[in-house]
């Protein structure tokens, strides 16, 4: 087990290092890089001062080495648009995105597994077709369009829910739920259908196994057969797909947070790109990469505990 964990940890560190290299070089070498911050009417002295302040007078390898050294000390640079440390700006927005992602993931996993089991045990019946139909619809409809339709219906027409923003910290649970409801539902449309379909296909494969038929032959109740014998093995592929859904959640958060005015990391990414805040873009890319790799690392550990065969082939 220790060898498996160390192997995955080493691979994660190498991957983060590769991502930082690619992102840093693309930002600094692509047209419209940091040098595009200079005004066309700036004097030669102003241009030179900005070049020195941003370190553009140094070779790109030297600049990357300095950035990497500071990053190891927890310093991801200073935001060019606000003058605040990048870490501070991310820390202000990260809790909002974390809340949105955790609630969405819990909802998607819980409802997705239940619907997947329901569709599997009622295979080729009307209820199975209905679940599959709405799963396809959820994967097909663009999130931004569905979000706008929700705002028009529930905020503008019915006036049941707020159209944007977050609830004040001192507000009650009911008030916070009103602000969370639409963003969570829209974000779940990109993850819930995937879990439903994986659970259904996995359950269909498991319930045909010999040990399940043996349990039925011994007179065990159908509830016990499904939830005590079949579900544990059926969840193995579902656990693995959760790690794949984490990047999809973060990618979907960019759209959802922009439409609903949710002050999270997704909206911060858009703001950083629009203002050409390259230090913030670099910092956000590294932080999101670490979050995705860490979540996949945790999923790998859980997966290896559920299915010990994984450790033997890693």
N, C-alpha and C positions, 0 to 999 in steps of 0.2 A: 504493500500500500504506500509506503514511504517513497519507494522508487517511482511509483506512478505519479504521486503528488509533485515530487521534485522535477520529474520530466515535463509535466504540464506547466509548472512554474517557470522553468527555463524557456520553454517555447513561448510563453506569454511575454516574458521580458524581451526576447529577441523581436517579437512582433511589434511591441510598443516602440522599440528602437527604430525599426524599419519605417513605421508610420511617421515618426518624427522627422526622419531624414527626407522622406518623400514630400511631406507637407511643407517643411521649411524651404526646400529647394524650389518647389513649385511656386510658392508665394514670392520668393525673392528673384526668380529668374523669368517668370511669366510676364508678358506685357501688362502694364498697369499694376506693377508690383509696388513696394513701398515708395519708390521714387515718384509715383503718380500723386503723392500727397503735396508735392510742391506746386505752388500757384504759378500760373503763367506770367503774372506781373511781378513775381518776387524778384528782389534785387539779388545780385551775385553774392552779397554777404549773407542774406537770408537763406539762400540756397545752400551755401557752404555750412552755415550753422546747423541747418536741418540735417544735412548729410552726416556731419560729425555726431549730432545728437542721436541719430538712428543707427550709427555705426556703418553707414553705407560706404565709407572710405576704406573699409577693411575687406580683405578677400572673404568670399562667402563661407569657405571652410572655417576660417577664424571666427566669423560671426556665429556659425552653428555651434562650434565648440564652446563659445562663451554662453550661448543660450542654453546648451545642454548642461553645462556646469551650474548655472543658476537654477535650472529646473530641478536638478538633484537636491538643491537646497530649499525647494518649495517656492522659488521665485520664477513665475512665468512671464515676467515683464510688466509693463505699464500700459494701460489702455490709452490709445492715442486720442480717442474721442472724449474721454472723461477725465483722464489724468489719474484715475484710481488704479491700484494694482489689479491685474487680471484675476488673481485668486479671489480678491474681495468681491469683484463684480460677479463672478461665478457663484460664490458662496451666498450671495443675496438671492440668486434666482434658482439655485439647485434644489432647495427644499420644496418649492412649488412643483417642479417637474417630477421630483421623487414621489411626492404625494399622488400626483396624477398617474404616474406609471405603476405604482404599487397597487392602487385601487383598481386600475384597468386590468392588471395582470391577475389579481385575485378574482375579479369578476369573470374574466375570460376563461381561466382555468376551471373554476367551479362550475359555471354554467356550461362551458364547452364539454367537460367530461360527462356531466349529467345528460346533456342532449346527445352526445356521441353514444353513450351506453343505450339510451332510449331508442335511438335510430337503429342500432345494431340488433337489439333483441326483437325489434319489429321490422325486420328487413323485408323490403319489397311490399310494404303496406303503405297506406296513405300517409301516416304519420312520418314514416321514413322519407317519403318523397317530399313532404313539406319541409322537414329539417334540411335536407339536401338542397332544396330550392332556395331557401333563405340563406344558406351558407354560400351558394354561388352568387346570389345577389349582393351579399355583404362584401365579398371579395371583388366584385365587379364595379360597384358604385364608387366614384372618386370621393375621397374624404372631404375635400374642400366644398364640393357641390352639396353633399349631404349636410355638412355643417351649416351652409348658408340656408338651406331649406328648413333646418331645425330652428334657426334664428327667426326666419320669417314666420314660422308656424307658432312656436312656443313663446317667443319674445315679442314679436310685433303684433301678430293677430290675436293670440290667446292671452298674452301678457302674463304667463305663468312663471317664466324663468328669466333671470337677467341675461342679457345678450353678451356681456363681456366682463372681464375683470375677475377679481377674487374677493371672497368675503372678508370683512375685517377680522383681525385676530380675536377680538373680544366677542364676536358673534357666536350664536349657539350652533349646535350640530345641524339643526334643520336649515338654517340660513346658509351654512357652508355647503350642505348637500345641494341646494338650489344652484349654486355657482359651479359645482362639480358635475352635475348630472349630464348635461349635454356634452361637454368635452370628453368625459369618460365613455359615454355611449359611442360617440364618433370614433374615438381612438380604438375602442374595442372591436369595431367593424373590421379592422385589419388583422386582428389576432384571434378573436373568438371563432370565426369559421374554420381557420386552420386547425385549431385544437379539436373542434367537432369532427372534422373529417379524419384526422389522425386517430382519434379515439374510436370512431366507428370502424375504420378499416382494421385496427389492431384488435378490437373486440371480436369482429367477425372471424379473424384468424384464430384467436385463442379459444373461442367457444366450440370449435370443431376438434380440439385436441382430445386425446384419449382420456386424460385425467379429468377433464370436465364431463365427458360422457360417463366415466366411472362414478363420479360424484352423483350424477343424476340417477344412475342405476342403483346406487345404494339407498335411494329414497330421500336424498337431501332436498330441501326446499329450493325453489328456483332463486329466491333472493340470496340464500347462502351460496349457491353455486356461482352466481354472477359476482357478488361482492367479496366473497372470501376466497374463491378459487381462481376465477378468471381475471378479476380486475387488477390484481397485483402484477401479473405478467403483461397484461394489456397496457399498463401505464408506462412500461419501459420506453417505448418509442415516444410517448407523449412527453416524458421528462426531457428527452433529448431535444425535442422541437422547441421547448421553452427557451433554451439558450439561443436558438435562431430567431425567436420572436423579440428578444431584447433590442437588437438594432432596429427592427421594424417599429417598435414602440417609440424609440428615440427619433427615428425618421418621421414617423407620423406626428410626433409632438411638434415638429417644426410647423407643419400645416395647421394643426389644431390650435396651437397657441397663438399663431398669427391671426387666424380667423376670429377666435374668441377673445383676443386681447389678454391672454393668460401670461402673466409675467414670469415665464420660466426660461430654461436654457434654450429651448427651441426658438423662441422669439428673440432671444439674445443673439443667437447665431445669425438670424436674418438682419438684425440691427447692425451687427459687426460687419457683415458683408456689404450692406448698403452704405455704411459710413467709411468703408475701406480701412477698418481698424485691424490691421494685419497682426498686431500682437495679440489681440483678443481672439481673432480667428485661429491663430496658432495654438493658443492656450485652450480654447474650447475643443479643438480637434483632438488634442492630446488627452484632455479629461474625458471626453466621450469615448475615445479609444480604450482608455483604462477601464472605464465603467463596463463597456461591452466585453472586454477580455476577462475582467474579474467575474462578471456574471456567468460567462461561459465556463470559467474555471470552476466556479461553485457547482454549476450544473454537471460538469464532468465528474466531480467528486461524488455528488449525489447519485449519478448514474452508475458509477463504479460500485457504490454500496448496494444498489438494487440488483445490478447484474455483475457479479464478480468476474465473468468471462472477459470484461473490458480490460481489467488490469493485466490479464495474461497476454493480451495482444498489443499492449501499449509499450 
